[in-house]
Amino acid sequence: METRHKTNARRTGAHPDIFGVLSSAGAGSKPNEDACNVFSIGCGDHDLYVAIAADGVTSTNGGAQAAQLAVSSVKQVLTSTLSGRSELPSHVEVRRAVDDAVAYAEYSIKMAAQNAPGQQEMSTTLVVALVVGRILYVAHIGDSRAYL
């Protein structure tokens, strides 16, 4: 099963169809426990573009739930931290926002695991990419990675 998601730029003069995500279960009989999202965050006269991908660990119960929690948590923190500004965030602000988003995702997964019998070891990998102006920021946790 494949999952496709595409976002379009919102502002006049921006490039349409700037990025998308494709997820495939791959070979074998393991379930696809991926979660992903692509979106833009309005920031003054500019948009920040964000792509998030998480691959739930299939050897643990709750991998799909962990991946979904990671994606939704990162989106929530980045959107609340970086939206509504009059100018683009600095390098330090982007780094802090990503660090906070990843920390919140980890916390959300740990809380869910504590409250879900049999899923105490749920886990996921995570890749976050942000385009801020003409700069690409990429962060990853685990063995998932971004290729340019």
GIKABEL-V6082 format. One record per backbone hydrogen bond with DSSP energy under -1.0 kcal/mol. CO is the residue of the C=O (numbers start at 0). NH is the residue of the N-H. If there is no record, write none. Layout:
CO/NH ; CO/NH
//
This chain:
2/22 ; 4/20 ; 10/13 ; 18/6 ; 20/4 ; 22/2 ; 32/55 ; 34/53 ; 36/51 ; 38/49 ; 40/47 ; 41/83 ; 42/45 ; 45/42 ; 47/40 ; 48/130 ; 49/38 ; 50/128 ; 51/36 ; 52/126 ; 53/34 ; 54/124 ; 56/59 ; 59/62 ; 61/65 ; 62/66 ; 63/67 ; 64/68 ; 65/69 ; 66/70 ; 67/71 ; 68/72 ; 69/73 ; 70/74 ; 71/75 ; 72/76 ; 73/77 ; 74/78 ; 75/79 ; 76/80 ; 77/81 ; 78/82 ; 84/43 ; 89/93 ; 90/94 ; 91/95 ; 92/96 ; 93/97 ; 94/98 ; 95/99 ; 96/100 ; 97/101 ; 98/102 ; 99/103 ; 100/104 ; 101/105 ; 102/106 ; 103/107 ; 104/108 ; 105/109 ; 106/110 ; 107/111 ; 108/112 ; 109/113 ; 110/114 ; 115/118 ; 118/121 ; 122/56 ; 125/140 ; 126/52 ; 127/138 ; 128/50 ; 129/136 ; 130/48 ; 131/134 ; 134/131 ; 136/129 ; 138/127 ; 140/125
//
